[in-house]
């Protein structure tokens, strides 16, 4: 048997072993109890939940499959073409969809918070004409702006399948996970359970919410100005050092040589860093 024939047989056997090995690896990974399979299913469930919360079409399984395909292709291209920067593209394929959905979710919650005043005042006016809170909510839903209308329609859908109004409002607050929404719906729940003048309670809550938003706007404007001043003051020492160095290149030579100079620079850097961190913590106002 010639050497070339032996080489061809060995190559065929090697390719067969590679295919069998990949098949066995895929079978192991696709088992329901395997860790990669569990992580994949958890990722699909998280994507589905984010899509539902943002009222977006699509399925998490399709997004996860596209992510897996993009990750595999970019990884193979990085190895085959010997381009290490392609690993960055592989990382982006994994991270970007989740980041985009999280950003979309934050925008959705912010829009709902901005429309809370309209929702509460509209519900209070609807209750003056329709005594039933559920019926008033159903009459109000078509005229609400998006995305508040979507949240109210989801709550009404829960009512149609047998849930109570209180439970539907609690689920709505849990979905949005917002302090403003929770406080507004808590006022509505208190009014429902206490049996008082619910329109008056809602109007008082709307007035309180408007005042809170006004104060939050004032605090945000003041803290934003202070943050800008913080970055200016934090970068000012470097500007001064660059200016002195431009005037006299040997001005900082004593600090660059010797133990004493290194100690002074270390202490100055620690003081600068501690001042910046302390200022950031002070300006991190929890509204």
C-alpha positions as CSV (number, residue, x, y, z in Angstrom):
1,X,0.0,0.0,0.0
2,X,1.5,3.3,-1.1
3,X,2.2,6.1,1.4
4,X,-0.3,8.5,-0.4
5,X,-3.1,6.0,0.0
6,X,-2.3,5.5,3.7
7,X,-2.3,9.3,4.2
8,X,-5.7,9.6,2.5
9,X,-7.2,6.8,4.7
10,X,-5.8,8.4,7.8
11,X,-7.2,11.8,6.7
12,X,-10.6,10.3,6.1
13,X,-10.5,8.5,9.5
14,X,-9.5,11.8,11.2
15,X,-12.3,13.7,9.6
16,X,-14.8,10.9,10.6
17,X,-13.5,11.1,14.2
18,X,-13.9,14.9,14.2
19,X,-17.5,14.6,13.0
20,X,-18.3,11.9,15.5
21,X,-16.7,13.9,18.3
22,X,-18.6,17.0,17.4
23,X,-21.8,14.9,17.3
24,X,-21.1,13.5,20.7
25,X,-20.3,16.9,22.1
26,X,-23.6,18.3,20.7
27,X,-25.5,15.4,22.1
28,X,-24.0,16.1,25.6
29,X,-24.6,19.8,25.4
30,X,-28.2,19.3,24.2
31,X,-29.2,17.1,27.1
32,X,-31.9,18.8,29.3
33,X,-29.8,18.3,32.5
34,X,-26.5,19.7,31.0
35,X,-25.3,23.0,32.4
36,X,-24.9,24.8,29.0
37,X,-28.4,23.7,28.1
38,X,-29.8,25.0,31.3
39,X,-28.0,28.3,30.8
40,X,-29.3,28.6,27.3
41,X,-32.9,28.0,28.4
42,X,-32.5,30.6,31.2
43,X,-31.1,33.1,28.7
44,X,-34.1,32.4,26.3
45,X,-36.5,32.9,29.2
46,X,-34.9,36.2,30.2
47,X,-35.1,37.4,26.6
48,X,-38.8,36.4,26.4
49,X,-39.5,38.2,29.7
50,X,-37.8,41.4,28.5
51,X,-39.7,41.3,25.2
52,X,-43.0,40.9,27.0
53,X,-42.2,43.7,29.5
54,X,-41.4,46.0,26.6
55,X,-44.4,44.9,24.5
56,X,-42.1,44.0,21.6
57,X,-42.8,41.3,19.0
58,X,-40.5,38.4,18.5
59,X,-39.3,35.4,20.5
60,X,-36.4,34.9,22.7
61,X,-35.5,31.6,21.2
62,X,-34.9,33.2,17.8
63,X,-32.8,36.0,19.3
64,X,-30.7,33.5,21.2
65,X,-30.2,31.3,18.1
66,X,-29.0,34.4,16.1
67,X,-26.7,35.2,19.0
68,X,-25.3,31.7,19.0
69,X,-24.8,31.7,15.2
70,X,-23.1,35.1,15.3
71,X,-20.9,34.0,18.2
72,X,-19.9,30.8,16.4
73,X,-19.1,32.6,13.1
74,X,-17.1,35.4,14.6
75,X,-15.2,32.9,16.8
76,X,-14.3,30.7,13.7
77,X,-13.4,33.8,11.7
78,X,-11.1,35.0,14.6
79,X,-9.3,31.7,14.7
80,X,-9.1,31.1,10.9
81,X,-8.1,34.6,9.9
82,X,-6.0,35.2,13.1
83,X,-7.7,38.4,13.8
84,X,-8.0,38.8,17.6
85,X,-10.2,41.9,17.3
86,X,-13.0,39.6,16.0
87,X,-13.4,38.3,19.5
88,X,-14.7,41.7,20.4
89,X,-17.4,41.3,17.8
90,X,-18.2,37.9,19.3
91,X,-18.6,39.6,22.7
92,X,-20.8,42.3,21.2
93,X,-23.0,39.6,19.7
94,X,-23.6,38.2,23.1
95,X,-24.0,41.4,25.1
96,X,-25.7,43.9,22.7
97,X,-29.3,42.4,22.5
98,X,-29.6,42.2,26.3
99,X,-28.2,45.7,26.7
100,X,-30.6,47.1,24.1
101,X,-33.6,45.4,25.7
102,X,-32.6,46.7,29.1
103,X,-32.3,50.2,27.8
104,X,-35.6,49.9,26.0
105,X,-37.1,48.7,29.3
106,X,-35.8,51.7,31.2
107,X,-37.1,54.0,28.5
108,X,-40.5,52.3,28.8
109,X,-40.6,52.7,32.5
110,X,-39.6,56.4,32.3
111,X,-42.4,57.1,29.8
112,X,-44.9,55.4,32.1
113,X,-43.7,57.5,35.0
114,X,-44.1,60.6,33.0
115,X,-47.7,59.7,32.2
116,X,-48.7,58.8,35.7
117,X,-50.3,62.2,36.4
118,X,-52.5,61.9,33.3
119,X,-53.5,58.4,34.3
120,X,-54.5,59.2,37.8
121,X,-56.4,62.4,36.9
122,X,-58.2,60.6,34.1
123,X,-59.1,57.7,36.4
124,X,-60.4,60.2,39.0
125,X,-62.6,61.9,36.4
126,X,-63.8,58.6,35.1
127,X,-64.8,57.5,38.6
128,X,-67.0,60.5,38.9
129,X,-69.1,59.2,35.9
130,X,-68.7,55.4,36.4
131,X,-68.8,54.2,40.0
132,X,-67.1,50.9,39.4
133,X,-63.2,51.2,39.4
134,X,-62.8,48.3,37.0
135,X,-65.4,49.8,34.6
136,X,-63.8,53.3,34.9
137,X,-60.4,51.8,34.1
138,X,-61.9,50.0,31.0
139,X,-63.4,53.3,29.8
140,X,-60.2,55.2,30.4
141,X,-57.8,52.7,28.6
142,X,-58.6,53.7,25.0
143,X,-57.8,57.4,25.5
144,X,-54.5,56.9,27.4
145,X,-51.2,57.6,25.6
146,X,-48.7,54.9,24.9
147,X,-47.1,53.1,26.7
148,X,-49.5,53.6,29.7
149,X,-52.3,52.3,27.6
150,X,-50.5,49.0,27.0
151,X,-49.9,48.5,30.8
152,X,-53.6,49.3,31.6
153,X,-54.8,46.9,28.8
154,X,-52.6,44.2,30.3
155,X,-54.1,44.8,33.7
156,X,-57.6,44.6,32.1
157,X,-56.6,41.4,30.4
158,X,-55.8,39.9,33.8
159,X,-59.3,41.0,35.1
160,X,-60.9,39.2,32.2
161,X,-59.3,35.9,33.1
162,X,-60.5,36.1,36.7
163,X,-58.0,38.2,38.6
164,X,-59.1,40.9,41.0
165,X,-58.5,44.6,40.4
166,X,-56.2,44.8,43.5
167,X,-54.1,41.9,42.3
168,X,-53.9,43.3,38.7
169,X,-52.6,46.6,40.1
170,X,-50.1,44.8,42.3
171,X,-48.9,42.9,39.3
172,X,-48.6,46.1,37.3
173,X,-46.5,47.7,40.0
174,X,-44.3,44.6,40.2
175,X,-43.8,44.5,36.4
176,X,-42.7,48.2,36.2
177,X,-40.6,48.1,39.4
178,X,-40.8,51.9,39.8
179,X,-41.1,53.8,43.0
180,X,-43.3,56.4,41.4
181,X,-45.7,53.8,40.0
182,X,-45.7,51.9,43.2
183,X,-46.6,55.0,45.2
184,X,-49.4,56.0,42.8
185,X,-50.9,52.6,42.7
186,X,-50.6,52.2,46.5
187,X,-52.8,55.3,46.8
188,X,-55.3,53.8,44.5
189,X,-55.3,50.5,46.4
190,X,-55.7,52.3,49.7
191,X,-58.7,54.2,48.3
192,X,-60.2,50.9,47.0
193,X,-59.8,49.1,50.3
194,X,-60.8,52.0,52.6
195,X,-64.0,52.8,50.7
196,X,-63.6,56.6,50.9
197,X,-64.0,59.3,48.3
198,X,-61.7,57.6,45.7
199,X,-61.7,60.5,43.1
200,X,-60.6,62.9,45.8
201,X,-57.9,60.5,47.0
202,X,-56.6,60.2,43.4
203,X,-56.7,63.9,42.8
204,X,-54.7,64.5,46.0
205,X,-52.2,61.8,44.9
206,X,-51.9,63.4,41.5
207,X,-51.1,66.8,43.1
208,X,-48.5,65.1,45.3
209,X,-47.0,63.3,42.4
210,X,-46.7,66.6,40.4
211,X,-45.0,68.3,43.3
212,X,-42.6,65.3,43.7
213,X,-41.7,65.5,40.0
214,X,-41.1,69.2,40.2
215,X,-38.7,68.8,43.2
216,X,-36.9,65.9,41.4
217,X,-36.4,68.2,38.4
218,X,-34.9,70.9,40.7
219,X,-32.6,68.4,42.4
220,X,-31.5,66.9,39.1
221,X,-30.7,70.3,37.6
222,X,-28.6,71.3,40.7
223,X,-26.8,68.0,40.9
224,X,-26.0,68.1,37.2
225,X,-24.4,71.5,37.6
226,X,-22.4,70.2,40.6
227,X,-21.2,67.2,38.6
228,X,-20.0,69.4,35.8
229,X,-18.1,71.5,38.4
230,X,-16.7,68.3,39.9
231,X,-15.2,67.2,36.5
232,X,-13.8,70.6,35.9
233,X,-12.2,70.8,39.3
234,X,-11.0,67.2,39.0
235,X,-9.2,67.9,35.8
236,X,-7.9,71.3,36.7
237,X,-4.7,70.0,38.5
238,X,-3.7,68.2,35.3
239,X,-4.2,71.4,33.3
240,X,-2.0,73.3,35.7
241,X,0.7,70.6,35.6
242,X,0.7,70.6,31.8
243,X,0.9,74.4,31.8
244,X,3.9,74.5,34.2
245,X,5.6,71.7,32.2
246,X,5.0,73.7,29.0
247,X,6.6,76.8,30.5
248,X,9.5,74.9,32.2
249,X,10.1,71.3,31.2
250,X,12.3,70.7,34.3
251,X,9.8,72.2,36.8
252,X,8.7,68.7,38.1
253,X,12.1,67.1,37.8
254,X,12.6,67.0,41.7
255,X,9.3,65.0,42.0
256,X,10.4,62.5,39.4
257,X,13.5,61.4,41.1
258,X,14.1,60.2,44.6
259,X,12.0,58.6,47.2
260,X,10.7,61.9,48.6
261,X,9.3,62.9,45.2
262,X,7.6,59.6,44.6
263,X,6.1,59.8,48.1
264,X,4.7,63.3,47.5
265,X,3.2,62.3,44.1
266,X,1.7,59.2,45.7
267,X,0.1,61.2,48.6
268,X,-1.1,63.9,46.2
269,X,-2.7,61.3,43.9
270,X,-4.4,59.5,46.8
271,X,-5.8,62.9,48.1
272,X,-7.0,63.8,44.6
273,X,-8.7,60.4,44.1
274,X,-10.3,60.5,47.6
275,X,-11.6,64.0,47.0
276,X,-13.2,62.9,43.6
277,X,-14.8,59.8,45.1
278,X,-16.1,61.7,48.1
279,X,-17.6,64.4,45.8
280,X,-19.2,61.8,43.6
281,X,-20.7,60.1,46.7
282,X,-22.0,63.4,48.0
283,X,-23.6,64.2,44.7
284,X,-25.2,60.8,44.3
285,X,-28.5,62.0,45.7
286,X,-31.2,59.3,46.1
287,X,-34.4,61.0,45.0
